[in-house]
């Protein structure tokens, strides 16, 4: 964007001035307030006929100044004198309808595109670039193009809405798509507007005005003449004298005020310096647009995002993050029990602040935390399943990143298997296995694009009082959006290439080796959870021998040697109802065989989530029939 300061201009013409009565200069130089201008609008702007520049006439009858350009009326959101630019928002008319076409209608634009050709204004490159990055999320669904031709054109090229931006092309990655592109455009233009700029060096009015002001005149134009010729209104001697006296009085008042303030600042210099430094730092961080909000707006319509909590609301709900309220702690954050003002109990996850050994490492940690935070919001706001935690809102604040989701009252599966919780029967363990598989099936098959959780562990499976479960912690989850290279690959499974992330003991070795993430990586983690349900052992235990430290290695070796009974949880054998499940080939042994397949070295040998659900339901139905027969006997 060009930024021509006043000092860069050269005198283009010798100006013949026309003298007008002093009343004209008084009218043009009168002060008034007109947002977004902090004081009286400077030249070339004016709201008085014949004053200022003919193409920069504004109206101040509403809360914000408006300007008319080629019969199109815009609200002025922002003015920059340094860059000679305005941020404009078209004035919309909600009463207009057009055969159920999009609501993207601007009352002053009958053709529904904005063309500034022939005016001093041009759309800035930055505004064109923003539009070029937009596209609808695939697959593209067009409306009735014969009835709504303009909507179809916009969906194919959003840049059409600003004349001159049609040829601008940006990177069309999946991160730039919008689910409701037309709605996003309406919201974008209404709230943020678009930027226009003008080149003062190409307009003789500005050079003439500068020469007029040197001669102590006021710039205007002949509003009654078709050519609207430039006029320089000269002030009378009495006006100049009054103005000089006023400046002298104001000068004395300003000096007196500065002297008084200096005395106060000397008395409280240390306290004021500290206060202003902290306040400036805080305000600068608050006033910067929230990076999380920017990221989320680029990926999803605001209507589909969860509610936003303030930091103060969640601080109050958790009693200032009282350690006594802490109900969980992990590598990515601490979870607190929160009670909202309406009495609702929710879990508040406070993401940890990670710091590196260097400034660059610290920035990398912050970026990773923000990415995980936004990723979890995007995924949780798009899912709805009884065995997955529900996101109730979030808070992005310089003081911390927080997620608000379901509060599950009965701890985690890890607490029940490895802690001091009451032991679980085989039927309960089998039900938990089925519910976890159903959640995984939903993520892999019912969402487009599929979601790979990447961290299915017993610590991320939350247990309700009735022993139903919810899978949570989506901080490492990944949408399985395939690149063109991946789609054309000769492999049998779809994958994305990304660095391995997950929990030791649950991490798919094939993914760790090849960096290729697929749904089968979740299947491996799920297989380890099945082994925990069978054995009651931890996924990784350093107290075991080195070769058996990983539970998957231990159980696989026992199954291959026919010694599965050596690793079955002894608590199952103590319950008479579970003895049959331990000895029956359709009970523990069948689930162990399924777990063995889930942790196969080659991912193509692993079952998918649908197969797992079918097999577990078959095992569970056989278990219930057997239990009913035992009860009858």
C-alpha positions as CSV (number, residue, x, y, z in Angstrom):
1,X,0.0,0.0,0.0
2,X,1.4,3.5,-0.9
3,X,1.9,5.9,2.0
4,X,2.6,9.4,0.6
5,X,3.2,11.9,3.5
6,X,2.6,15.5,2.9
7,X,6.3,16.3,2.7
8,X,6.7,14.1,-0.3
9,X,4.4,16.2,-2.6
10,X,5.8,18.8,-5.0
11,X,3.9,21.9,-6.0
12,X,2.1,21.0,-9.2
13,X,0.3,24.2,-10.2
14,X,0.3,27.9,-9.5
15,X,-3.0,28.5,-7.9
16,X,-5.2,31.5,-8.7
17,X,-7.3,32.0,-5.6
18,X,-10.8,33.4,-5.4
19,X,-11.6,35.5,-2.4
20,X,-14.9,34.8,-0.7
21,X,-16.5,36.5,2.2
22,X,-15.2,35.7,5.7
23,X,-18.5,33.9,6.5
24,X,-17.5,31.1,4.1
25,X,-14.1,30.5,5.8
26,X,-15.9,30.5,9.2
27,X,-18.3,27.8,8.0
28,X,-15.6,25.6,6.6
29,X,-13.2,26.0,9.6
30,X,-15.9,25.4,12.3
31,X,-15.1,22.4,14.5
32,X,-17.4,19.4,15.1
33,X,-17.2,15.8,16.3
34,X,-17.8,13.0,13.8
35,X,-16.7,9.4,14.6
36,X,-14.4,7.7,13.7
37,X,-12.5,11.0,13.5
38,X,-11.1,11.9,16.9
39,X,-11.6,15.6,16.2
40,X,-13.0,17.7,13.3
41,X,-12.3,15.7,10.1
42,X,-9.2,17.0,8.3
43,X,-9.0,18.0,4.7
44,X,-10.1,16.5,2.3
45,X,-13.1,15.5,4.4
46,X,-16.0,17.9,5.2
47,X,-19.7,17.7,6.0
48,X,-20.4,21.3,4.9
49,X,-21.4,22.0,1.2
50,X,-18.5,23.7,-0.7
51,X,-15.9,22.8,1.9
52,X,-13.2,20.2,1.7
53,X,-12.9,18.0,-1.4
54,X,-16.0,17.3,-3.6
55,X,-15.3,13.5,-3.6
56,X,-14.8,13.4,0.2
57,X,-18.1,14.7,1.5
58,X,-19.3,12.9,4.6
59,X,-22.5,12.8,6.6
60,X,-22.5,12.8,10.4
61,X,-26.1,12.2,11.2
62,X,-25.6,8.7,12.5
63,X,-23.3,7.1,15.1
64,X,-20.5,6.8,12.5
65,X,-19.7,9.1,9.5
66,X,-20.9,7.9,6.1
67,X,-19.5,8.7,2.7
68,X,-21.1,8.3,-0.7
69,X,-18.9,7.0,-3.6
70,X,-20.5,6.7,-7.0
71,X,-24.0,6.5,-5.5
72,X,-22.9,3.7,-3.1
73,X,-23.2,4.6,0.6
74,X,-20.7,3.3,3.1
75,X,-20.1,3.6,6.9
76,X,-16.6,4.8,7.8
77,X,-15.1,2.3,10.3
78,X,-11.5,3.7,10.4
79,X,-9.4,6.5,8.9
80,X,-5.6,6.5,8.5
81,X,-3.9,9.8,7.6
82,X,-0.5,8.1,7.3
83,X,-1.6,5.7,4.6
84,X,-4.3,7.8,3.1
85,X,-6.9,5.1,3.5
86,X,-10.4,4.4,4.8
87,X,-12.0,1.2,6.1
88,X,-15.5,1.1,4.8
89,X,-18.6,-1.0,5.5
90,X,-21.5,-1.1,3.0
91,X,-24.8,-0.1,4.5
92,X,-27.1,-3.1,4.2
93,X,-30.9,-3.2,3.8
94,X,-32.5,-6.2,5.5
95,X,-35.8,-5.5,3.8
96,X,-34.6,-6.5,0.3
97,X,-35.4,-10.0,-0.8
98,X,-34.5,-11.9,-4.0
99,X,-36.3,-15.2,-4.4
100,X,-34.7,-16.8,-1.3
101,X,-31.2,-16.0,-2.6
102,X,-28.4,-15.1,-0.2
103,X,-28.8,-12.2,2.3
104,X,-25.6,-10.6,0.9
105,X,-27.4,-7.5,-0.5
106,X,-26.2,-4.0,-0.2
107,X,-29.0,-1.4,-0.5
108,X,-26.9,1.0,-2.4
109,X,-25.6,-1.6,-4.8
110,X,-28.3,-2.9,-7.1
111,X,-25.9,-5.2,-8.9
112,X,-24.5,-6.4,-5.6
113,X,-20.9,-5.7,-6.4
114,X,-18.8,-2.7,-5.4
115,X,-17.3,-0.8,-8.3
116,X,-15.2,2.3,-7.4
117,X,-14.0,2.9,-11.0
118,X,-14.0,6.6,-11.8
119,X,-13.6,7.8,-8.2
120,X,-10.3,8.7,-6.5
121,X,-10.6,5.5,-4.5
122,X,-9.2,2.0,-5.2
123,X,-9.6,-1.2,-3.2
124,X,-6.3,-1.9,-1.3
125,X,-4.3,-5.0,-2.2
126,X,-4.6,-6.3,1.4
127,X,-8.5,-6.4,1.1
128,X,-8.2,-8.2,-2.3
129,X,-5.8,-10.7,-0.8
130,X,-8.1,-11.5,2.0
131,X,-10.9,-12.3,-0.4
132,X,-8.7,-14.4,-2.6
133,X,-7.9,-16.7,0.3
134,X,-11.6,-17.5,0.8
135,X,-13.4,-20.5,-0.7
136,X,-16.3,-22.7,0.3
137,X,-15.5,-26.0,2.0
138,X,-15.7,-28.9,-0.3
139,X,-17.8,-30.3,-1.8
140,X,-19.0,-27.1,-3.4
141,X,-22.8,-26.9,-3.3
142,X,-24.2,-24.3,-5.6
143,X,-27.7,-22.8,-5.3
144,X,-30.2,-22.5,-8.1
145,X,-27.9,-20.6,-10.5
146,X,-30.7,-19.6,-12.8
147,X,-32.6,-18.0,-9.9
148,X,-29.5,-16.8,-8.0
149,X,-26.8,-16.2,-10.6
150,X,-24.9,-13.7,-8.3
151,X,-24.7,-16.2,-5.5
152,X,-23.1,-18.8,-7.8
153,X,-20.6,-16.3,-9.1
154,X,-19.6,-15.4,-5.5
155,X,-19.2,-19.0,-4.4
156,X,-16.8,-19.6,-7.3
157,X,-14.9,-16.4,-6.9
158,X,-15.5,-14.3,-3.7
159,X,-13.3,-11.5,-5.2
160,X,-16.1,-10.6,-7.5
161,X,-17.8,-8.6,-4.8
162,X,-15.1,-6.0,-5.0
163,X,-14.5,-4.8,-8.6
164,X,-10.8,-5.1,-9.4
165,X,-10.2,-8.0,-7.1
166,X,-11.5,-10.7,-9.4
167,X,-8.1,-11.6,-10.8
168,X,-6.4,-11.9,-7.5
169,X,-5.6,-15.5,-6.6
170,X,-4.4,-16.8,-3.3
171,X,-3.5,-20.2,-1.8
172,X,-6.6,-22.3,-1.6
173,X,-5.7,-24.6,1.3
174,X,-8.2,-26.4,3.4
175,X,-7.5,-24.0,6.2
176,X,-9.1,-21.1,4.2
177,X,-12.4,-22.6,3.6
178,X,-15.7,-21.4,5.0
179,X,-18.8,-23.7,5.7
180,X,-21.1,-20.7,5.0
181,X,-19.2,-18.5,2.6
182,X,-22.0,-16.1,1.8
183,X,-22.8,-15.7,5.4
184,X,-19.2,-15.2,6.2
185,X,-18.9,-12.5,3.6
186,X,-21.9,-10.7,5.0
187,X,-20.4,-10.8,8.5
188,X,-17.0,-9.8,7.2
189,X,-18.1,-6.7,5.3
190,X,-20.5,-5.6,8.1
191,X,-18.0,-6.0,11.0
192,X,-14.6,-5.5,9.5
193,X,-15.3,-3.8,6.1
194,X,-12.7,-3.4,3.4
195,X,-9.9,-0.9,2.9
196,X,-9.8,1.8,0.1
197,X,-6.9,4.2,-0.5
198,X,-6.2,7.2,-2.7
199,X,-3.2,8.8,-4.3
200,X,-2.9,12.5,-3.3
201,X,-0.1,13.0,-5.9
202,X,-2.5,12.3,-8.7
203,X,-5.2,14.8,-7.6
204,X,-4.5,18.5,-8.2
205,X,-7.0,19.5,-5.4
206,X,-4.4,18.4,-2.7
207,X,-1.6,20.5,-4.2
208,X,-3.8,23.5,-4.5
209,X,-5.1,23.1,-0.9
210,X,-1.5,22.9,0.4
211,X,-0.7,26.2,-1.3
212,X,-4.0,27.7,0.1
213,X,-3.2,26.7,3.6
214,X,0.3,28.3,3.4
215,X,-1.5,31.6,2.6
216,X,-3.7,31.1,5.8
217,X,-6.7,30.1,3.7
218,X,-9.4,27.4,4.0
219,X,-9.8,24.8,1.3
220,X,-13.1,24.3,-0.5
221,X,-14.8,24.1,-3.9
222,X,-17.5,25.7,-6.0
223,X,-20.5,23.5,-5.2
224,X,-22.8,25.3,-7.6
225,X,-20.6,24.8,-10.7
226,X,-20.6,21.5,-12.6
227,X,-16.8,21.3,-12.6
228,X,-16.7,21.9,-8.8
229,X,-13.5,24.1,-9.2
230,X,-11.2,24.5,-6.3
231,X,-11.7,27.6,-4.1
232,X,-9.5,29.0,-1.4
233,X,-11.5,30.9,1.3
234,X,-9.3,33.7,2.9
235,X,-9.9,34.7,6.5
236,X,-10.5,38.3,7.5
237,X,-8.1,40.2,9.7
238,X,-10.5,40.1,12.6
239,X,-10.7,36.3,12.3
240,X,-6.9,36.0,12.2
241,X,-6.5,38.2,15.3
242,X,-9.1,36.3,17.2
243,X,-7.4,33.0,16.2
244,X,-4.0,34.3,17.3
245,X,-5.3,35.5,20.7
246,X,-7.0,32.1,21.2
247,X,-3.8,30.3,20.4
248,X,-1.8,32.5,22.8
249,X,-4.3,31.8,25.7
250,X,-4.3,28.1,24.9
251,X,-0.5,28.1,24.8
252,X,-0.3,29.6,28.3
253,X,-2.9,27.2,29.6
254,X,-1.0,24.2,28.2
255,X,2.3,25.3,29.7
256,X,0.6,25.8,33.1
257,X,-1.0,22.3,32.9
258,X,2.3,20.7,31.9
259,X,4.1,22.4,34.8
260,X,1.4,21.1,37.3
261,X,1.5,17.6,35.9
262,X,5.3,17.6,36.0
263,X,5.3,18.4,39.7
264,X,2.8,15.5,40.3
265,X,4.9,13.1,38.2
266,X,8.0,14.0,40.2
267,X,6.3,13.2,43.5
268,X,5.0,9.9,42.3
269,X,7.5,9.0,39.6
270,X,8.4,5.5,40.7
271,X,4.8,4.3,41.4
272,X,3.4,5.9,38.2
273,X,6.2,4.4,36.0
274,X,5.5,0.9,37.3
275,X,1.7,1.3,37.0
276,X,1.9,2.7,33.5
277,X,4.3,0.1,32.3
278,X,2.1,-2.8,33.5
279,X,-1.0,-1.2,32.3
280,X,0.4,-0.5,28.8
281,X,1.7,-4.1,28.6
282,X,-1.7,-5.5,29.6
283,X,-3.7,-3.2,27.3
284,X,-1.5,-3.9,24.3
285,X,-2.0,-7.6,24.8
286,X,-5.8,-7.2,25.3
287,X,-6.2,-4.8,22.3
288,X,-4.4,-7.1,19.9
289,X,-6.9,-9.3,18.1
290,X,-7.1,-12.7,19.8
291,X,-5.1,-15.1,17.6
292,X,-7.4,-18.0,18.6
293,X,-10.4,-16.0,17.4
294,X,-8.7,-15.2,14.1
295,X,-7.8,-18.9,13.6
296,X,-11.3,-20.2,14.5
297,X,-13.0,-17.6,12.3
298,X,-10.9,-18.7,9.3
299,X,-12.0,-22.3,9.8
300,X,-15.6,-22.2,11.0
301,X,-18.6,-19.9,10.9
302,X,-19.1,-18.0,14.2
303,X,-22.6,-19.5,14.5
304,X,-21.1,-23.0,14.8
305,X,-18.5,-22.1,17.5
306,X,-19.1,-22.7,21.2
307,X,-19.7,-19.8,23.6
308,X,-16.8,-17.7,24.9
309,X,-16.2,-17.3,28.6
310,X,-14.3,-14.5,30.2
311,X,-11.2,-15.3,32.3
312,X,-12.9,-13.7,35.3
313,X,-16.0,-16.0,34.9
314,X,-13.9,-19.2,35.0
315,X,-11.6,-17.8,37.7
316,X,-14.7,-17.3,39.8
317,X,-16.2,-20.7,38.9
318,X,-13.0,-22.5,40.1
319,X,-12.5,-20.3,43.2
320,X,-9.4,-18.8,41.6
321,X,-8.2,-22.2,40.4
322,X,-8.1,-23.5,43.9
323,X,-5.8,-26.6,44.1
324,X,-8.5,-28.3,46.1
325,X,-10.7,-28.0,43.0
326,X,-8.2,-29.8,40.8
327,X,-9.6,-33.1,39.5
328,X,-6.9,-34.0,37.0
329,X,-3.4,-33.1,35.8
330,X,-1.6,-34.1,32.6
331,X,1.1,-33.1,30.3
332,X,-1.0,-30.5,28.5
333,X,-3.1,-29.0,31.3
334,X,-4.7,-29.2,34.7
335,X,-8.5,-29.8,35.1
336,X,-10.5,-28.0,37.7
337,X,-14.1,-28.5,38.9
338,X,-16.0,-25.4,38.1
339,X,-19.5,-24.2,39.2
340,X,-21.1,-21.6,37.0
341,X,-23.4,-18.9,38.4
342,X,-26.4,-21.0,37.5
343,X,-25.1,-23.9,39.6
344,X,-24.0,-26.1,36.6
345,X,-20.9,-28.2,37.3
346,X,-18.4,-28.3,34.5
347,X,-14.7,-29.3,34.0
348,X,-12.4,-26.4,33.3
349,X,-9.1,-27.4,31.6
350,X,-6.3,-24.8,32.0
351,X,-3.6,-25.4,29.4
352,X,-0.1,-25.3,30.8
353,X,2.3,-22.5,29.9
354,X,5.3,-24.2,28.3
355,X,8.7,-22.5,28.3
356,X,11.8,-23.4,26.3
357,X,15.4,-23.0,27.1
358,X,15.7,-20.1,24.5
359,X,13.3,-17.4,23.3
360,X,12.8,-19.2,20.0
361,X,11.9,-22.4,21.9
362,X,9.5,-20.6,24.1
363,X,7.7,-19.1,21.1
364,X,7.5,-22.5,19.5
365,X,6.0,-23.9,22.7
366,X,3.4,-21.1,22.8
367,X,2.5,-21.7,19.1
368,X,2.1,-25.4,19.8
369,X,-0.2,-24.8,22.8
370,X,-2.3,-22.4,20.7
371,X,-2.5,-24.9,17.9
372,X,-3.6,-27.7,20.2
373,X,-6.1,-25.3,21.9
374,X,-7.7,-24.3,18.6
375,X,-7.6,-27.8,17.3
376,X,-9.5,-29.2,20.2
377,X,-12.2,-26.4,19.9
378,X,-12.7,-27.1,16.2
379,X,-13.1,-30.8,16.6
380,X,-15.2,-30.8,19.8
381,X,-17.6,-28.2,18.3
382,X,-18.2,-30.5,15.3
383,X,-19.0,-33.7,17.1
384,X,-22.1,-35.0,19.0
385,X,-22.0,-38.5,20.4
386,X,-23.0,-39.9,23.9
387,X,-19.6,-41.4,24.4
388,X,-17.6,-38.3,23.6
389,X,-17.2,-35.3,25.9
390,X,-19.1,-32.2,24.9
391,X,-17.5,-28.7,24.7
392,X,-19.5,-26.0,26.5
393,X,-17.2,-23.1,25.8
394,X,-13.7,-21.7,25.8
395,X,-11.6,-18.7,26.9
396,X,-8.6,-17.3,25.1
397,X,-6.9,-14.8,27.3
398,X,-3.3,-13.6,27.7
399,X,-3.4,-15.0,31.2
400,X,-4.3,-18.5,30.0
401,X,-6.1,-20.8,27.5
402,X,-9.1,-22.6,29.0
403,X,-11.6,-25.2,27.7
404,X,-14.9,-25.9,29.4
405,X,-16.5,-29.3,28.9
406,X,-18.6,-32.0,30.6
407,X,-17.7,-32.9,34.2
408,X,-17.6,-36.6,34.5
409,X,-18.0,-37.6,38.1
410,X,-16.4,-41.0,38.5
411,X,-12.8,-40.5,37.5
412,X,-11.0,-42.2,34.6
413,X,-10.7,-45.7,33.4
414,X,-7.1,-45.7,34.6
415,X,-8.3,-44.8,38.1
416,X,-10.6,-47.8,38.2
417,X,-8.0,-50.2,36.7
418,X,-4.8,-49.0,38.5
419,X,-6.1,-47.0,41.4
420,X,-8.1,-47.7,44.6
421,X,-11.5,-47.6,43.0
422,X,-13.8,-50.6,43.4
423,X,-12.9,-53.4,41.0
424,X,-14.9,-53.8,37.8
425,X,-16.6,-57.0,36.7
426,X,-16.0,-58.5,33.3
427,X,-19.4,-57.4,32.0
428,X,-18.6,-53.7,33.0
429,X,-15.2,-53.9,31.3
430,X,-16.8,-55.4,28.2
431,X,-19.4,-52.6,28.1
432,X,-16.6,-50.0,28.4
433,X,-14.8,-51.6,25.5
434,X,-17.9,-51.5,23.4
435,X,-18.7,-47.8,24.2
436,X,-15.1,-46.8,23.5
437,X,-15.2,-48.6,20.2
438,X,-18.5,-46.9,19.3
439,X,-16.9,-43.5,20.0
440,X,-13.9,-44.4,17.8
441,X,-16.3,-45.6,15.0
442,X,-18.1,-42.3,15.1
443,X,-14.9,-40.3,14.7
444,X,-13.6,-42.5,11.9
445,X,-16.8,-43.1,9.8
446,X,-19.5,-40.6,10.7
447,X,-17.5,-37.3,10.4
448,X,-16.2,-35.8,7.2
449,X,-13.3,-35.5,7.1
450,X,-12.5,-38.3,9.6
451,X,-11.0,-37.5,13.0
452,X,-8.0,-39.4,14.3
453,X,-7.9,-39.0,18.1
454,X,-4.1,-39.9,18.5
455,X,-4.4,-40.2,22.3
456,X,-6.9,-43.0,23.1
457,X,-5.7,-44.0,26.6
458,X,-7.2,-45.2,29.8
459,X,-6.5,-41.8,31.3
460,X,-8.6,-40.1,28.6
461,X,-11.6,-42.4,29.0
462,X,-13.9,-40.8,31.7
463,X,-16.3,-42.9,33.7
464,X,-19.8,-41.8,34.8
465,X,-21.5,-43.0,38.0
466,X,-23.5,-45.6,36.0
467,X,-20.2,-46.8,34.5
468,X,-20.9,-45.4,31.1
469,X,-17.9,-43.6,29.5
470,X,-16.9,-40.6,27.5
471,X,-13.7,-40.2,25.5
472,X,-12.1,-36.8,25.9
473,X,-8.9,-34.8,25.5
474,X,-8.8,-33.9,21.8
475,X,-5.7,-31.7,22.0
476,X,-3.7,-34.0,19.8
477,X,-6.5,-34.9,17.4
478,X,-6.1,-34.5,13.7
479,X,-8.6,-34.1,10.8
480,X,-7.7,-36.7,8.2
481,X,-7.7,-34.1,5.3
482,X,-5.8,-35.8,2.4
483,X,-3.4,-34.0,0.1
484,X,-3.4,-34.7,-3.6
485,X,-0.2,-36.7,-3.2
486,X,-1.8,-38.9,-0.5
487,X,-5.0,-39.5,-2.6
488,X,-2.9,-40.7,-5.6
489,X,-0.8,-42.9,-3.4
490,X,-0.7,-46.6,-4.1
491,X,-1.1,-47.6,-0.5
492,X,-4.3,-49.3,0.7
493,X,-4.9,-46.8,3.6
494,X,-5.4,-43.1,3.5
495,X,-3.0,-41.1,5.6
496,X,-1.5,-37.7,6.4
497,X,2.1,-37.1,7.0
498,X,2.8,-35.6,10.4
499,X,5.2,-35.9,13.3
500,X,4.4,-38.7,15.8
501,X,2.5,-37.5,18.9
502,X,0.8,-39.5,21.6
503,X,1.3,-41.2,24.9
504,X,4.2,-43.8,25.4
505,X,2.9,-47.3,25.4
506,X,-0.1,-46.4,23.2
507,X,1.7,-44.9,20.2
508,X,1.4,-46.8,17.0
509,X,5.0,-48.1,16.1
510,X,4.1,-48.0,12.4
511,X,3.1,-44.3,12.7
512,X,6.2,-43.6,14.8
513,X,8.4,-45.2,12.1
514,X,6.8,-43.9,8.9
515,X,5.2,-40.6,10.1
516,X,2.0,-41.7,8.3
517,X,-1.1,-41.1,10.4
518,X,-4.2,-43.2,9.7
519,X,-7.3,-44.3,11.6
520,X,-5.4,-47.6,12.3
521,X,-3.2,-45.6,14.6
522,X,-6.2,-45.1,16.9
523,X,-6.9,-48.8,16.5
524,X,-3.5,-49.7,17.9
525,X,-4.0,-47.4,20.9
526,X,-7.4,-49.0,21.5
527,X,-5.9,-52.4,21.4
528,X,-3.6,-51.4,24.3
529,X,-6.7,-50.2,26.2
530,X,-8.3,-53.7,25.6
531,X,-5.2,-55.3,27.1
532,X,-5.5,-53.0,30.2
533,X,-9.1,-54.2,30.6
534,X,-8.0,-57.8,30.4
535,X,-4.9,-57.6,32.6
536,X,-5.5,-54.7,34.9
537,X,-1.9,-53.7,34.2
538,X,-0.5,-50.3,33.1
539,X,0.4,-49.6,29.4
540,X,4.0,-48.9,30.5
541,X,5.5,-50.1,33.8
542,X,9.2,-49.6,34.5
543,X,9.0,-52.2,37.3
544,X,8.5,-54.9,34.7
545,X,11.5,-56.4,32.8
546,X,12.8,-54.3,29.9
547,X,11.3,-56.6,27.2
548,X,7.9,-56.6,29.0
549,X,7.9,-52.9,30.0
550,X,5.3,-52.1,27.3
551,X,2.1,-54.0,27.9
552,X,1.5,-54.6,24.2
553,X,4.8,-56.5,24.0
554,X,4.0,-58.5,27.1
555,X,0.5,-59.6,26.2
556,X,1.5,-60.4,22.5
557,X,4.3,-62.7,23.7
558,X,2.0,-64.5,26.2
559,X,-0.7,-65.0,23.6
560,X,1.9,-66.4,21.1
561,X,3.2,-68.8,23.7
562,X,-0.4,-69.9,24.8
563,X,0.1,-68.4,28.3
564,X,-2.7,-65.8,28.3
565,X,-3.9,-67.0,31.6
566,X,-0.7,-65.7,33.2
567,X,-1.6,-62.1,32.5
568,X,-5.4,-62.1,33.1
569,X,-6.4,-59.8,35.9
570,X,-6.5,-62.0,39.0
571,X,-9.4,-59.9,40.4
572,X,-11.7,-61.4,37.6
573,X,-11.0,-64.9,38.9
574,X,-12.2,-63.9,42.4
575,X,-15.7,-63.2,41.2
576,X,-17.8,-66.3,40.5
577,X,-19.7,-64.5,37.7
578,X,-16.4,-63.8,35.9
579,X,-14.8,-67.2,36.2
580,X,-16.7,-68.5,33.2
581,X,-15.6,-65.5,31.2
582,X,-12.0,-66.2,32.1
583,X,-12.2,-69.9,31.0
584,X,-14.7,-69.5,28.1
585,X,-13.3,-69.0,24.6
586,X,-16.0,-66.4,23.9
587,X,-15.0,-64.3,26.9
588,X,-11.6,-62.9,27.8
589,X,-9.8,-65.0,25.3
590,X,-11.9,-63.7,22.4
591,X,-11.3,-60.1,23.5
592,X,-7.6,-60.9,23.8
593,X,-7.6,-62.2,20.3
594,X,-9.2,-59.0,19.1
595,X,-6.6,-56.9,21.0
596,X,-3.8,-59.0,19.4
597,X,-5.1,-58.1,16.0
598,X,-5.4,-54.4,16.9
599,X,-1.7,-54.1,17.8
600,X,-0.5,-55.9,14.7
601,X,2.8,-54.6,13.4
602,X,1.5,-54.0,9.9
603,X,-1.4,-51.5,10.1
604,X,-3.2,-53.2,7.2
605,X,-3.6,-56.3,9.3
606,X,-5.5,-54.4,12.0
607,X,-9.4,-54.3,12.0
608,X,-11.1,-51.0,11.5
609,X,-13.5,-49.5,14.1
610,X,-16.6,-51.0,12.4
611,X,-15.2,-54.5,12.6
612,X,-14.2,-54.0,16.2
613,X,-17.7,-52.9,17.2
614,X,-19.3,-55.9,15.4
615,X,-16.9,-58.4,17.1
616,X,-17.4,-56.9,20.6
617,X,-21.1,-57.0,20.2
618,X,-21.0,-60.6,19.2
619,X,-18.8,-61.4,22.2
620,X,-21.1,-59.4,24.5
621,X,-24.3,-61.1,23.3
622,X,-22.7,-64.5,23.8
623,X,-21.7,-63.4,27.3
624,X,-25.2,-62.3,28.2
625,X,-26.8,-65.5,26.9
626,X,-24.3,-67.6,29.0
627,X,-25.0,-65.5,32.1
628,X,-28.8,-65.9,31.6
629,X,-28.3,-69.7,31.3
630,X,-26.2,-69.7,34.5
631,X,-28.9,-67.7,36.3
632,X,-31.6,-70.2,35.3
633,X,-29.6,-73.1,36.6
